[in-house]
Amino acid sequence: MITRRLAFVLVIVFILFLMLFETLAMAQVDHQLSVALDPHSHHIEVIDRMKLSSLAVGEFDFFLHDGLHPKVLNETMLLIEGDLVAGAPVPLRSYRVLPLSLPLALTSTDLGTQFQVQYYGEIYHPGAELPEGGLSDTPGLIDDQGVYLTSSSYWYPTVDDEMITFDLSVRFASPAWSSVSQGRRETSSHSGNGSDRWISLEPQDEITLMAYAFTVYEKMSNGLLSSVYLRTPDEALAQKYLDVTAHYVEMYSRLLGAYAYPKFSAVENFWETGYGLPSYTLLGPSVIRLPFILTSSYPHEILHNWWGNGVFVDYDQGNWCEGLTAYLADFYLSELLGKGAEYRRNSLQKFRDSVNASNDFSLREFRERHGMSSSAIGYDKALMVNHMMRAFLGDDRFFKGLRLFYKNFLFKKASWKNLADSFKSVATESEAAAIDRYYLQWLYRTGAPDLRLESAQATKEGDRAFVTAVLTQAELDLPFELNVPVELRQENSAGQAQVVKQSILVRAAKAGFQIEVPHGFDLSREIELRVDSEFNVFRRLDRLEIPPAVSQIFGSSKVTFVLPSKVSETERAAMVDVAKAWAALVETADVEIKVDTELNEIPKDRSVLVMGWTNKYLGAVLDQSLMLPIKVSDASFFLDGVEFSRARSSAAWVTRISKDSEFALGFVGFKSIASIKPIGRKLSHYGKASYVAFDGDEAVMSKQGSWQATQSPLNLKVLVHDSLKAGPR
């Protein structure tokens, strides 16, 4: 019979065991790794001395790449109660991982639980190194062309959601090789002895290891080591990166808080990538040499050391960092150049062109980009969510909230809630309640508000005049809560714009508002009413607000690619390959590839891309492009006033199937057979462009741009006393 006292003791013991198991699950793991790499044989050998940060009992569960063979070293057996137990291999895309369990004994050491695991084997997957999902999906590579190992490679004992510190020593079969990892380097980059040591005392969410026979360039500035690792020596290129690295690190340190790492490195990868890792970025051989990367993607990757590689992402709660990084890098730098409204319009256009009811999902569900629609949600929608919060709080409090977020969660995992709480900490009590509603709305709801302007009129009351109107949210059962900027505008006799602005709080499907016309406006002339003319609100743009763009083709719900019949078999086969590659980019099953002779006319119920100068539907595209600055002759073509020779250049442009259509009509004319494949690779990357010209067989972009959007249903003109007399601008 169990007495009350015994029962109480058993309960306490049970609770203690639960606490111990929880401690084990939450324990931070320190890895001391001794690594030997032989890239030529794809071989790795590791001894990993692991230490859990606290007393642990139970089973230590982890994963290793299935190509590796582990064992526990004998001297650690006193700390465990048995040998490694392997489960059934788990398939992951093109490779498998091995679940392993190590039974631990209760220890009393103040140093926590320690044990050593030794393993060796190959990590080599020819033909499957870089899957469509990108670097986060690859098993990595150990090869003569280079070494790429991250947590997705499972090259070290990997525990789900663990935070880790590490001391990593690397030896190579060749003394010419060197490595890159996060943290602090304890050996000279120019040692030439085929060994390196990297230490990270700051918690990390993974251990990364890159290696090759790099040429290394370095520069020390204000305590920061800037470095460039190139596969082919190029001092001039390296100097460009060294010159800007310290500038961007200093800029973001002033804005957000001190940079957390001792170095930042630009590393040339063997895959064409742009990928940020803690304290370095991997740029492909072509990418790293693109001149615009230094002022676009490169600051984005540096900023990831604040968001994503400084404050880490709690992916179970959604990925907040991509949108915040895009906002404070890509957008912020454009804003400094006076192009903020243009950037916001492009972001809203990408959402408009690629997200529909069939592929939409909530921002809370975003983990990583895997196509145009997920990018438009996780990057562009999130960017606008951050922008609207900045407008709500003002610059000073917005950046103060971000600095608190960075300070409180540096080297920790954080969520959208943590970000929201940081903003609430700088807000008033009533504002904090609004912030809760704000994130509940934008994180969990799909879709976007569709604003319409109705019943605009101007009236005079004594010596004062007012413009009144109704703002509606179309086709929504549950309206969004929005702060919508509105303005009155009129040019004076000297051609100078007079403007008055205010913000309208919209909570209902219909919201009336009134703006007083300021003194100085001529009440005998038209007054223009503009709603969100600078695209400060996340919303579904009207087609008249935005020009046709390449993204409208690849983001369409239905697409037909039309090939020419009057070409050689070789040329048509090349176009078929490109059309198939483009079809794979379209996130819908409703994609057709047709030869022009198979159609009686251009379809009107889908987007269409006509391919080839000899295509019988080129004339139909030109007819639909009559209002655009395009001309085509047998020898040349004109795009927006610039003439190009068809013998030297290729053309691509997009118009609409019809004036008010949701669907786009595009054309691609190739310079040569050799230019088809390069254009196939590149065209989708010019999503915001209405037209692109490419030069030569390698299809080097020589001109791109957007057609002018001249009308918006949210811009109306009114006359005082002329009630309801309003029309599109």
C-alpha positions in Angstrom: 0.0 0.0 0.0 1.3 3.4 -1.0 1.3 5.9 1.8 0.6 9.6 1.3 4.2 10.4 2.1 5.5 7.9 -0.5 3.0 9.1 -3.0 4.2 12.7 -2.5 7.8 11.6 -2.9 7.0 9.7 -6.1 5.2 12.8 -7.5 8.2 15.0 -6.7 10.6 12.4 -8.3 8.3 12.3 -11.4 8.3 16.1 -11.6 12.1 16.2 -11.2 12.4 13.7 -14.1 10.1 15.8 -16.2 12.2 18.9 -15.4 15.3 17.0 -16.3 13.9 15.8 -19.6 12.7 19.4 -20.3 16.2 20.7 -19.4 17.7 18.2 -21.9 15.3 19.3 -24.6 16.1 23.0 -24.0 19.8 22.5 -23.4 22.3 24.5 -25.4 24.9 22.3 -27.0 28.6 23.1 -27.3 30.4 21.3 -30.1 34.2 21.0 -30.1 34.8 19.6 -33.6 38.0 18.3 -35.1 37.4 17.9 -38.8 39.5 16.3 -41.6 38.4 17.0 -45.1 39.5 15.3 -48.4 37.5 17.0 -51.1 39.0 14.8 -53.9 37.5 11.7 -52.3 34.4 13.6 -51.0 35.4 12.4 -47.5 35.0 13.9 -44.1 36.1 12.6 -40.7 35.0 14.2 -37.4 35.5 13.9 -33.7 32.8 15.9 -32.0 33.1 16.5 -28.2 29.7 17.6 -27.2 28.7 19.3 -23.9 25.2 20.0 -22.9 24.8 23.2 -21.0 23.1 21.7 -18.0 22.6 18.4 -16.1 20.8 15.9 -18.3 19.3 12.5 -18.0 17.4 10.5 -20.6 18.1 10.2 -24.3 20.0 12.6 -26.4 18.4 12.4 -29.9 20.1 13.8 -33.0 20.4 13.3 -36.7 23.4 12.7 -39.0 23.7 12.4 -42.8 23.1 8.8 -43.8 26.5 8.6 -45.5 28.3 9.1 -42.2 29.1 6.2 -39.8 29.1 7.2 -36.1 30.3 5.7 -32.9 30.7 6.8 -29.3 34.3 7.0 -28.1 35.2 4.6 -25.2 36.3 7.2 -22.8 32.8 8.7 -22.6 31.0 5.4 -21.9 30.9 6.1 -18.2 28.5 9.0 -18.9 26.1 7.0 -20.9 24.0 3.9 -20.3 24.4 2.3 -23.7 25.7 2.6 -27.2 24.1 4.7 -30.0 20.7 3.4 -31.2 20.0 4.1 -34.9 16.5 4.4 -36.2 15.2 3.9 -39.8 16.8 6.4 -42.3 14.5 9.4 -43.0 14.3 10.4 -46.7 14.8 14.1 -47.3 14.4 15.1 -50.9 17.4 13.5 -52.7 19.2 12.2 -49.6 18.5 10.5 -46.3 19.3 11.3 -42.6 19.9 8.9 -39.8 18.0 9.4 -36.5 20.3 8.5 -33.6 19.6 8.2 -29.9 22.2 8.1 -27.1 21.0 7.0 -23.6 22.6 9.2 -21.0 23.3 8.6 -17.3 22.6 11.1 -14.6 25.8 13.0 -14.0 26.8 15.3 -11.1 29.6 17.3 -12.9 29.3 21.1 -12.8 30.2 21.1 -16.4 27.1 19.4 -17.5 26.9 16.2 -19.7 29.8 15.6 -22.0 30.5 12.9 -24.5 32.4 12.3 -27.8 31.1 11.0 -31.1 33.3 10.0 -34.0 32.1 9.6 -37.5 33.3 9.5 -41.1 32.0 9.0 -44.6 31.1 10.8 -47.8 28.7 13.7 -48.5 28.4 13.7 -52.3 25.3 13.8 -54.4 26.2 14.5 -58.1 23.3 16.0 -60.0 21.3 16.8 -56.9 23.6 19.3 -55.1 21.3 22.4 -55.7 17.6 21.5 -55.9 14.9 23.9 -56.9 14.2 24.7 -53.3 17.6 26.4 -53.1 20.4 26.2 -50.6 18.2 25.4 -47.6 17.2 22.1 -49.3 20.6 20.9 -50.4 22.5 18.0 -48.7 25.7 20.0 -49.5 28.8 18.9 -51.2 32.4 17.8 -50.5 34.2 17.9 -53.8 37.2 19.4 -55.7 34.9 22.3 -56.8 34.4 23.2 -53.2 32.9 22.3 -49.8 29.4 23.5 -48.8 28.1 22.1 -45.4 25.2 23.6 -43.3 22.6 22.2 -41.0 20.7 20.9 -44.0 23.7 18.7 -44.7 23.4 17.1 -41.2 27.2 16.9 -41.2 27.4 17.3 -37.4 25.1 15.9 -34.7 22.0 18.0 -35.4 19.2 18.5 -32.9 15.9 20.2 -33.9 15.7 23.8 -32.6 18.9 23.7 -30.6 21.1 26.7 -30.1 24.8 25.9 -30.2 28.2 27.2 -29.6 31.3 25.6 -31.2 35.0 25.4 -31.6 35.8 24.1 -35.1 39.2 22.9 -36.2 39.5 22.0 -39.9 42.4 20.1 -41.7 42.7 19.6 -45.4 44.5 17.1 -47.5 45.9 20.1 -49.6 47.7 23.0 -47.8 46.3 25.4 -50.5 42.8 25.0 -49.2 41.2 27.3 -46.5 37.7 27.4 -44.9 35.0 29.9 -44.0 32.6 29.6 -41.1 30.9 32.0 -38.7 32.4 33.5 -35.6 36.1 34.3 -35.0 39.0 32.9 -37.0 41.9 31.8 -34.9 44.3 31.3 -37.7 45.6 33.5 -40.5 43.8 33.4 -43.8 47.3 33.3 -45.4 48.8 30.6 -43.3 48.9 28.1 -46.2 49.2 25.2 -43.9 45.9 23.5 -44.8 44.3 24.0 -41.3 41.9 26.5 -39.8 40.2 27.1 -36.5 36.8 28.9 -36.0 35.3 29.7 -32.6 31.7 31.0 -31.9 31.1 31.7 -28.2 27.8 33.4 -29.2 24.8 31.0 -29.6 24.1 30.0 -33.2 21.3 28.1 -34.8 23.6 26.0 -37.0 27.3 25.4 -37.9 28.3 26.2 -41.5 31.5 25.2 -43.3 32.7 26.4 -46.7 36.0 25.6 -48.2 38.1 25.9 -51.4 41.6 27.0 -52.5 40.5 30.6 -52.1 42.5 33.8 -52.7 41.8 35.8 -49.6 41.8 39.7 -49.4 41.3 41.4 -46.0 40.9 44.9 -44.6 40.7 45.9 -40.9 38.6 49.0 -40.2 37.3 50.2 -36.7 37.7 46.7 -35.3 35.9 45.0 -38.1 37.7 42.5 -40.3 36.3 42.7 -43.9 37.4 39.9 -46.2 36.8 38.6 -49.7 37.3 35.0 -50.7 37.6 34.6 -54.4 38.0 31.4 -56.4 39.9 33.3 -59.1 42.3 36.1 -58.0 40.8 39.6 -58.8 42.2 42.3 -56.6 40.1 45.1 -58.2 36.9 43.2 -57.5 37.9 42.4 -54.0 38.8 46.0 -53.3 35.2 47.1 -54.3 33.7 44.8 -51.7 36.3 45.7 -49.0 35.5 49.4 -49.6 31.7 49.1 -49.1 31.6 46.4 -46.3 32.6 48.7 -43.5 30.3 51.4 -44.8 27.2 49.2 -44.6 28.1 47.7 -41.3 28.6 51.1 -39.8 25.3 52.4 -41.3 23.2 49.6 -39.8 25.1 49.7 -36.5 24.1 53.3 -36.1 20.5 52.5 -37.1 19.9 49.3 -35.2 22.7 48.6 -32.7 26.3 47.4 -32.8 27.3 44.7 -35.3 27.6 41.4 -33.4 30.4 39.6 -35.2 34.2 40.3 -35.5 34.1 40.0 -39.3 32.1 40.0 -42.5 33.2 38.1 -45.6 32.0 38.0 -49.2 32.7 34.5 -50.4 32.5 33.3 -54.0 30.5 30.2 -54.2 30.6 27.5 -56.9 26.8 27.6 -57.3 25.1 30.8 -58.5 23.7 32.0 -55.2 23.1 35.0 -53.1 22.8 33.5 -49.6 23.4 35.1 -46.2 25.0 33.2 -43.3 26.2 34.5 -39.9 29.1 36.9 -40.6 29.4 36.1 -44.3 27.5 35.7 -47.6 27.9 33.3 -50.5 27.7 34.9 -53.9 27.9 32.9 -57.1 30.7 33.4 -59.7 28.5 35.6 -61.9 26.5 37.2 -59.1 29.6 38.5 -57.3 30.7 40.3 -60.5 27.4 42.0 -61.2 28.0 45.8 -60.6 24.6 46.5 -59.1 25.1 43.8 -56.4 27.2 46.1 -54.3 24.3 48.5 -53.8 21.4 46.0 -53.8 21.9 42.4 -52.7 25.1 42.9 -50.8 23.7 45.3 -48.2 20.7 43.0 -47.9 23.0 40.1 -47.0 25.0 42.2 -44.5 21.8 43.3 -42.8 20.8 39.7 -42.3 23.4 39.7 -39.6 21.0 41.7 -37.6 17.8 39.9 -38.7 18.1 36.2 -39.2 21.7 35.6 -38.4 21.9 37.9 -35.3 18.3 37.7 -34.0 17.4 34.2 -35.2 14.0 33.1 -36.5 11.6 31.0 -34.5 10.3 29.3 -37.7 7.5 27.5 -35.9 6.0 31.0 -35.4 6.6 32.2 -38.9 9.5 33.9 -40.7 9.5 37.6 -39.9 13.1 38.4 -40.9 12.9 38.3 -44.8 10.3 41.1 -44.9 12.1 43.2 -42.3 15.5 42.7 -44.1 14.0 43.6 -47.4 12.4 46.7 -45.9 15.6 48.0 -44.2 17.9 47.1 -47.1 16.4 47.0 -50.5 13.6 49.4 -49.8 15.4 51.7 -47.3 18.3 52.3 -49.8 15.8 53.1 -52.5 14.0 55.5 -50.2 17.2 57.3 -49.5 17.5 57.9 -53.3 13.9 59.3 -53.4 12.5 56.1 -55.0 10.4 54.8 -52.0 7.0 55.2 -53.6 8.2 53.5 -56.8 9.6 50.6 -54.7 6.3 50.2 -52.7 4.3 50.2 -55.9 6.5 47.5 -57.4 6.1 45.4 -54.2 2.3 45.8 -54.4 2.4 45.0 -58.0 4.2 41.7 -57.4 1.5 40.7 -54.9 -1.2 41.8 -57.4 0.4 39.8 -60.3 1.3 36.6 -58.5 -1.1 36.0 -55.5 -4.6 34.8 -56.0 -7.2 32.8 -54.1 -5.6 29.5 -55.1 -2.1 30.2 -53.8 -2.6 32.8 -51.1 -1.7 32.0 -47.5 -1.3 34.0 -44.3 1.9 35.8 -43.5 2.1 33.8 -40.2 2.5 30.6 -42.4 5.5 31.9 -44.4 8.7 30.0 -43.8 10.8 30.5 -46.9 10.4 31.5 -50.5 9.6 28.7 -53.0 8.1 30.7 -55.9 6.7 34.0 -57.0 3.6 33.9 -54.8 5.4 32.9 -51.6 8.0 35.6 -52.3 5.3 38.2 -52.7 3.8 37.2 -49.4 6.9 36.7 -47.3 8.9 39.5 -48.7 6.6 42.1 -50.3 3.6 41.9 -48.0 5.8 41.7 -44.9 7.8 44.7 -46.2 4.5 46.7 -46.4 3.5 45.5 -42.9 6.7 47.0 -41.6 6.2 50.2 -43.5 2.7 50.7 -42.2 3.9 50.2 -38.6 6.6 52.8 -39.2 4.0 55.2 -40.5 1.9 54.5 -37.4 4.7 55.0 -34.8 6.8 57.5 -36.7 10.5 57.1 -37.5 11.9 57.7 -34.0 9.8 55.2 -32.2 9.8 52.7 -35.0 13.6 52.5 -35.0 13.7 52.6 -31.2 11.5 49.6 -31.1 13.8 47.8 -33.6 16.8 48.6 -31.5 15.1 47.1 -28.4 14.1 44.0 -30.4 17.8 43.6 -31.5 19.1 44.2 -28.0 16.7 41.8 -26.3 16.9 38.9 -28.8 20.5 39.0 -30.1 21.6 35.4 -30.4 18.2 34.2 -29.5 15.2 33.0 -31.5 12.4 35.5 -31.9 8.9 35.5 -33.3 6.5 38.0 -34.9 5.0 38.4 -31.3 8.4 39.4 -30.0 8.7 42.0 -32.7 5.2 43.3 -32.0 5.9 43.5 -28.3 9.1 45.5 -29.0 6.9 48.1 -30.8 4.3 48.0 -28.0 7.1 48.9 -25.5 7.5 52.3 -27.2 3.8 52.9 -27.7 1.1 54.4 -25.5 -1.5 52.1 -23.9 -4.1 52.8 -26.6 -1.5 52.4 -29.3 -0.4 49.0 -27.9 -4.0 47.8 -28.2 -4.1 48.9 -31.8 -0.7 47.2 -32.5 -2.2 43.9 -31.2 -5.2 44.3 -33.6 -2.7 45.2 -36.4 -0.6 42.1 -36.2 -3.6 39.9 -35.6 -5.0 41.2 -38.9 -1.9 41.2 -41.1 -0.4 37.9 -39.8 -3.5 35.7 -39.8 -5.7 37.1 -42.6 -5.2 36.3 -46.3 -6.0 38.6 -49.2 -5.7 42.4 -49.4 -8.1 45.3 -49.1 -9.4 46.6 -52.4 -10.1 50.3 -52.0 -12.6 52.3 -54.1 -13.3 56.1 -54.0 -17.0 57.1 -54.3 -19.2 60.2 -54.1 -16.4 62.8 -54.2 -17.7 66.3 -54.1 -16.6 69.8 -53.0 -18.9 72.2 -51.2 -18.5 75.8 -49.9 -19.7 76.9 -46.5 -19.3 80.6 -46.0 -15.6 81.4 -46.7 -14.6 77.7 -46.1 -14.6 74.9 -48.6 -14.6 71.1 -48.0 -14.0 68.0 -50.1 -16.0 65.0 -49.0 -15.9 61.5 -50.3 -16.6 57.9 -49.4 -13.9 55.2 -49.3 -15.1 51.6 -49.7 -13.5 48.2 -49.4 -14.8 46.1 -52.2 -15.9 42.5 -51.9 -15.0 42.0 -48.3 -17.3 40.5 -45.6 -14.8 41.6 -42.9 -13.2 45.0 -43.7 -9.6 45.7 -42.8 -8.6 48.3 -40.3 -6.5 50.8 -42.2 -4.9 54.2 -41.8 -5.2 55.6 -45.4 -3.3 58.7 -46.5 -5.4 61.1 -48.5 -4.5 64.5 -50.0 -5.8 67.5 -51.9 -3.6 68.9 -54.7 -3.8 71.8 -57.0 -1.2 73.6 -59.1 -1.1 77.4 -58.7 -0.6 79.9 -61.6 3.2 79.5 -61.3 2.9 75.7 -61.8 3.8 74.9 -58.2 1.9 72.1 -56.5 -0.1 73.0 -53.4 -0.8 69.9 -51.2 -2.6 69.2 -48.0 -2.4 65.7 -46.5 -4.1 63.8 -43.7 -4.7 60.2 -42.7 -8.1 58.5 -42.6 -8.9 55.7 -40.2 -11.0 53.2 -42.0 -12.7 50.3 -40.1 -15.9 49.8 -42.1 -16.8 48.7 -45.6 -17.7 52.3 -46.2 -16.0 55.2 -44.6 -16.9 58.8 -45.3 -14.3 61.5 -44.7 -13.9 65.3 -45.2 -10.9 67.5 -45.9 -10.9 71.2 -45.6 -9.6 73.0 -48.6 -6.8 75.3 -47.4 -6.6 79.0 -48.2 -4.6 79.6 -51.3 -6.4 77.0 -53.4 -8.3 78.5 -56.3 -12.0 77.5 -55.7 -12.9 78.2 -59.3 -10.5 75.5 -60.6 -10.5 71.7 -60.2 -9.1 70.3 -57.1 -7.6 66.8 -57.2 -8.3 64.3 -54.5 -5.8 61.5 -54.2 -6.0 58.4 -52.0 -2.8 56.6 -51.2 -1.1 58.1 -54.2 2.4 57.0 -52.9 1.4 53.4 -52.1 1.8 53.5 -48.3 -1.0 51.0 -47.6 -0.9 47.3 -48.3 -3.8 46.8 -50.7 -4.8 45.2 -54.0 -3.8 47.6 -56.7 -6.2 48.4 -59.5 -4.8 47.5 -62.9 -5.0 51.1 -64.0 -2.6 52.1 -61.2 0.2 49.8 -62.5 1.8 49.1 -65.9 1.8 45.7 -67.4 4.9 43.8 -66.3 6.8 40.5 -66.8 5.6 39.4 -63.4 2.0 39.4 -64.8 3.0 36.6 -67.2 4.7 34.3 -64.7 2.2 35.2 -61.9 -0.9 34.6 -63.9 -3.4 31.9 -63.0 -3.6 30.8 -66.7 -0.8 31.1 -69.3 -0.2 30.1 -72.9 3.2 30.1 -74.5 2.9 30.4 -78.3 5.9 29.1 -80.4 6.5 30.1 -84.1 5.9 27.5 -86.8 8.2 29.1 -89.3 11.6 28.3 -87.7 14.1 25.5 -87.9 13.6 22.3 -85.8 16.7 23.3 -83.8 15.4 26.8 -83.0 11.9 25.5 -82.1 13.4 22.8 -79.9 15.4 25.5 -78.0 12.2 27.5 -77.6 10.3 24.5 -76.4 12.9 23.9 -73.7 12.7 27.5 -72.6 8.9 27.5 -72.6 8.9 24.3 -70.4 11.3 26.0 -68.0 9.1 29.1 -67.9 6.0 26.9 -67.5 7.6 25.4 -64.4 7.8 28.9 -62.9 4.1 29.5 -63.3 2.4 28.4 -60.1 -0.6 26.8 -61.7 -1.5 23.6 -63.6 -3.2 25.6 -66.3 -0.2 26.2 -68.6 -0.2 25.5 -72.3 2.6 25.4 -74.9 1.2 25.8 -78.4 2.6 26.4 -81.9 1.0 29.4 -83.6 -0.7 27.2 -86.2 -2.6 25.4 -83.5 -4.5 28.6 -82.6 -7.1 30.6 -84.5 -6.6 33.7 -82.4 -4.9 35.0 -79.3 -6.9 33.6 -76.2 -8.6 36.3 -74.2 -9.1 34.3 -71.0 -5.5 33.9 -70.0 -2.1 35.5 -70.2 -0.2 34.8 -73.4 3.5 35.0 -74.3 4.2 35.1 -78.0 7.8 33.9 -78.9 9.9 34.5 -82.0 10.0 37.3 -84.7 8.4 35.0 -87.3 5.4 34.1 -85.0 2.2 34.8 -86.9 0.8 36.5 -83.8 3.5 39.2 -83.7 1.1 41.5 -85.6 -1.6 40.9 -83.0 0.8 41.9 -80.2 1.8 45.0 -82.1 -1.8 45.9 -82.6 -2.4 45.7 -78.9 0.8 47.8 -78.3 -0.2 50.7 -80.5 -0.4 53.1 -77.5 3.0 52.1 -76.3 6.4 53.5 -77.5 7.2 50.4 -79.6 8.1 50.0 -83.3 9.3 46.9 -85.1 10.8 46.7 -88.6 12.6 43.9 -90.4 16.0 45.1 -89.3 15.4 46.8 -85.9 13.0 47.5 -83.0 12.4 50.6 -80.9 11.7 50.4 -77.2 10.8 53.6 -75.4 12.6 55.8 -77.9 15.8 53.7 -78.3 16.6 51.8 -81.5 18.1 48.3 -81.4 19.3 46.1 -84.2 17.6 42.8 -84.4 21.0 41.3 -85.6 22.5 42.3 -82.3 19.7 42.5 -79.7 16.7 40.6 -78.4 13.5 42.2 -77.2 10.8 41.4 -74.6 7.8 43.5 -73.7 4.4 43.1 -72.0 1.0 44.8 -72.7 -2.5 43.8 -71.8 -4.8 41.3 -73.6 -7.4 44.1 -73.5 -7.7 47.5 -71.8 -9.2 46.3 -68.5 -8.1 42.7 -68.6 -6.5 40.9 -65.7 -4.4 39.0 -68.3 -1.1 40.1 -70.0 0.0 39.8 -73.5 3.8 39.5 -74.0 6.3 39.0 -76.7 9.9 37.8 -76.8 12.0 38.2 -80.0 15.4 36.4 -80.0 18.5 37.6 -81.7 19.7 34.1 -82.4 19.4 30.5 -81.4 22.3 30.9 -79.0 20.4 33.7 -77.2 17.3 31.7 -76.4 18.6 29.8 -73.4 20.2 32.8 -71.7 17.0 34.8 -72.1 15.1 31.8 -70.7 17.3 32.0 -67.6 17.1 35.7 -67.1 13.7 37.0 -68.2 11.7 36.1 -65.1 14.2 38.0 -63.0 13.0 41.3 -64.5 9.5 40.9 -63.0 8.8 44.6 -62.4 9.8 45.6 -66.0 7.4 46.2 -68.8 10.1 45.8 -71.4 13.7 44.5 -71.6 16.3 44.6 -74.3 19.2 42.1 -74.3 22.4 42.3 -76.3 24.4 39.5 -77.9 24.2 35.8 -77.7 24.7 35.9 -73.9 21.7 38.2 -73.5 23.3 41.0 -71.5 20.6 43.3 -70.4 21.0 46.7 -72.1 17.8 48.5 -71.3 14.7 47.9 -69.1 11.8 50.0 -68.0 8.2 50.3 -67.2 5.3 51.9 -69.2 3.8 54.9 -67.5 0.6 54.3 -65.6 -1.5 57.3 -66.3 -4.8 56.6 -64.5 -5.9 55.6 -61.1 -9.5 55.2 -59.9 -8.3 56.6 -56.5 -7.3 59.9 -58.0 -10.4 62.1 -58.8 -10.9 65.8 -59.7 -13.8 67.8 -58.3 -15.1 71.4 -58.6 -16.6 73.3 -55.7 -20.4 73.3 -55.9 -20.2 70.6 -58.6 -21.5 67.7 -56.6 -20.6 64.2 -57.9 -18.8 65.6 -61.0 -15.8 63.5 -60.7 -13.9 61.3 -63.0 -10.6 59.5 -63.4 -7.5 61.6 -63.7 
